[in-house]
Amino acid sequence: MKRLATTAFGSAWNFLNWWIAELNSTFEDLRAHLSPRWRRSLTVYVSRSHLQFKESDLHRSATVLELTRTQWPRELPKSQQAAIAVGRRARLVFNAEFAFVRSVRMPSAALPHLASAMELQLPKLLPIDPALLRSDFEITAMDPNGAWVDIDLAAVRRSDIEPIENAVRQWGLQPGSVHLGNDSEPRPRFKFAATDAQVNRLAVTRNDLLLAAGAATLTVCAIAVFAVQAVRAHRALELALVQTSAQATLVLEQRQQLIARLETLSLISKAERMPTAAAILAEVTNRLNRDAWLTTFELKGRDLRLVGWSAEPAAIVKELTSSALITEVQLRSSMAGSTHSGKDRFEITAQVKAGT
């Protein structure tokens, strides 16, 4: 299972390399047709004897400038500056005679951490101190069974690369990536890391400034449009509020009137459902014993108070409790009267039932 996974990883790695190369080729071809000349980078081929400046174009490989290494000018003449278009990026391709290349075979298990593994092996694989070199590696072959992987390790002295970079920078170009190869090879090998931030610094030209100014203008216009639309929306909202405020006030007043009428109707309905004083008096009279009589009948809202005389006040309370019109009947007091009458004075309180 592990061997199959490693084989699949190797196939995917080869496909990915091929796909990246195809995408790069397509991009270069598209850029050659659409980009102006100042946007395309130059390729500088470096040998022991001379420097060759060529257009990085797939459809042509014309040399725009050639300098011998024994006669490097500090500043290029204007005719040569026009030929290379000062301000462009330059890709440096060194001849293989500058490099130390060594093949290494490593187990496939190191593929996920190949960069770290190669960095640890540099002191053993290179003839001089790695700090004095720029190095890179490429995978050249993989075991079909997933047991090993072949790697080419390349190293170039910094003392060979940096003078060329400084000279190219002095001539008004922006040195970029560094590779190994020559003008007869379709694709240079390896890619050595840059030493300073100037390699990755973009050249700012007049067209770049125009593009930046155009972008800033569009941003200001967008902000202005947004502000105008916000003001218009606010004014439209205020106008809508003014136009609808009168109608809203009228509707609110009508609502308050309806609520007041409903409250009045509710009170009237409640009052209508309340039993009348005559009905309550008739109900109480019907439930009194024949030997009992009332001296006081007091009705305040739902509060009922009865005062009278009876031989059995408790019996009256029992009778009134079963009434359909009153509730919460309580005997508040009962006092014996004169001995010859045989009746007690009572005081009873009750509540008139609501909704009856």
SULKANOR-V817078 format. One record per pair of residues at least 4 apart in sequence whose C-alpha atoms are under 6 Angstrom apart, sorted by the first residue. I is the first residue (numbers start at 0). GAP is how many residues later the second one is. D is the distance in whole Angstrom. If there is no record, write none. Layout:
# SULKANOR-V817078
i=I gap=GAP d=D
i=I gap=GAP d=D
This chain:
# SULKANOR-V817078
i=2 gap=143 d=5
i=5 gap=140 d=5
i=6 gap=139 d=5
i=26 gap=4 d=6
i=27 gap=4 d=6
i=30 gap=4 d=5
i=40 gap=15 d=6
i=40 gap=47 d=6
i=40 gap=48 d=5
i=40 gap=49 d=5
i=41 gap=12 d=6
i=41 gap=13 d=5
i=41 gap=14 d=5
i=41 gap=48 d=5
i=42 gap=10 d=6
i=42 gap=11 d=5
i=42 gap=13 d=6
i=42 gap=47 d=6
i=42 gap=48 d=5
i=43 gap=8 d=5
i=43 gap=9 d=5
i=43 gap=47 d=6
i=43 gap=48 d=5
i=43 gap=49 d=6
i=44 gap=6 d=6
i=44 gap=7 d=5
i=44 gap=48 d=5
i=44 gap=49 d=6
i=45 gap=5 d=5
i=45 gap=48 d=5
i=46 gap=48 d=5
i=48 gap=19 d=6
i=48 gap=20 d=6
i=49 gap=17 d=6
i=49 gap=18 d=4
i=49 gap=19 d=5
i=50 gap=15 d=6
i=50 gap=16 d=5
i=51 gap=14 d=5
i=52 gap=10 d=6
i=52 gap=11 d=6
i=52 gap=12 d=5
i=53 gap=8 d=6
i=53 gap=9 d=5
i=53 gap=10 d=6
i=74 gap=96 d=6
i=80 gap=4 d=6
i=80 gap=5 d=6
i=85 gap=86 d=5
i=85 gap=87 d=6
i=86 gap=85 d=6
i=86 gap=86 d=5
i=86 gap=116 d=6
i=87 gap=85 d=5
i=88 gap=84 d=6
i=88 gap=85 d=4
i=88 gap=86 d=6
i=89 gap=84 d=6
i=89 gap=85 d=5
i=89 gap=86 d=6
i=90 gap=85 d=5
i=90 gap=86 d=5
i=91 gap=86 d=5
i=92 gap=85 d=6
i=92 gap=86 d=5
i=92 gap=87 d=5
i=92 gap=88 d=6
i=93 gap=86 d=5
i=93 gap=87 d=6
i=94 gap=85 d=6
i=94 gap=86 d=5
i=94 gap=87 d=6
i=95 gap=84 d=6
i=95 gap=85 d=6
i=98 gap=56 d=6
i=98 gap=57 d=5
i=99 gap=54 d=6
i=99 gap=55 d=5
i=100 gap=52 d=6
i=100 gap=53 d=4
i=101 gap=50 d=6
i=101 gap=51 d=5
i=102 gap=48 d=6
i=102 gap=49 d=4
i=103 gap=46 d=6
i=103 gap=47 d=5
i=104 gap=44 d=6
i=104 gap=45 d=5
i=105 gap=42 d=6
i=105 gap=43 d=5
i=106 gap=40 d=6
i=106 gap=41 d=4
i=107 gap=39 d=6
i=107 gap=40 d=5
i=107 gap=41 d=6
i=109 gap=4 d=5
i=121 gap=4 d=6
i=131 gap=26 d=6
i=132 gap=23 d=5
i=132 gap=24 d=5
i=132 gap=25 d=5
i=133 gap=21 d=5
i=133 gap=22 d=5
i=133 gap=58 d=6
i=134 gap=19 d=6
i=134 gap=20 d=4
i=134 gap=57 d=6
i=135 gap=18 d=5
i=135 gap=54 d=6
i=135 gap=56 d=6
i=136 gap=15 d=5
i=136 gap=16 d=4
i=137 gap=13 d=6
i=137 gap=14 d=5
i=138 gap=11 d=6
i=138 gap=12 d=4
i=139 gap=10 d=6
i=139 gap=11 d=6
i=140 gap=8 d=6
i=140 gap=9 d=5
i=141 gap=7 d=4
i=142 gap=4 d=6
i=142 gap=5 d=5
i=157 gap=4 d=6
i=164 gap=10 d=6
i=167 gap=5 d=6
i=168 gap=4 d=5
i=168 gap=5 d=6
i=174 gap=24 d=6
i=175 gap=23 d=5
i=177 gap=13 d=6
i=177 gap=14 d=5
i=178 gap=10 d=6
i=178 gap=11 d=5
i=178 gap=12 d=5
i=179 gap=8 d=6
i=179 gap=9 d=5
i=180 gap=7 d=5
i=203 gap=4 d=6
i=240 gap=4 d=6
i=243 gap=4 d=6
i=244 gap=4 d=6
i=261 gap=4 d=6
i=264 gap=4 d=6
i=266 gap=4 d=6
i=272 gap=82 d=5
i=272 gap=83 d=6
i=273 gap=81 d=6
i=286 gap=32 d=6
i=291 gap=17 d=6
i=291 gap=18 d=4
i=292 gap=15 d=6
i=292 gap=16 d=6
i=293 gap=13 d=6
i=293 gap=14 d=4
i=294 gap=12 d=6
i=294 gap=13 d=5
i=295 gap=10 d=6
i=295 gap=11 d=5
i=296 gap=9 d=5
i=297 gap=6 d=6
i=297 gap=7 d=5
i=298 gap=4 d=6
i=298 gap=5 d=5
i=301 gap=49 d=5
i=301 gap=50 d=5
i=302 gap=48 d=5
i=303 gap=45 d=6
i=303 gap=46 d=5
i=303 gap=47 d=6
i=304 gap=43 d=6
i=304 gap=44 d=5
i=305 gap=41 d=6
i=305 gap=42 d=5
i=306 gap=39 d=6
i=306 gap=40 d=5
i=307 gap=37 d=6
i=307 gap=38 d=6
i=308 gap=35 d=5
i=308 gap=36 d=5
i=309 gap=33 d=5
i=309 gap=34 d=5
i=310 gap=32 d=4
i=310 gap=33 d=6
i=320 gap=8 d=6
i=324 gap=27 d=6
i=324 gap=28 d=6
i=325 gap=25 d=5
i=325 gap=26 d=4
i=325 gap=27 d=5
i=326 gap=23 d=6
i=326 gap=24 d=5
i=327 gap=22 d=5
i=327 gap=23 d=6
i=328 gap=20 d=6
i=328 gap=21 d=4
i=329 gap=18 d=6
i=329 gap=19 d=5
i=330 gap=17 d=5
i=331 gap=15 d=5
i=331 gap=16 d=5
i=332 gap=13 d=6
i=332 gap=14 d=5
i=333 gap=11 d=6
i=333 gap=12 d=4
i=334 gap=9 d=5
i=334 gap=10 d=5
i=335 gap=8 d=4
i=336 gap=6 d=6
i=336 gap=7 d=5
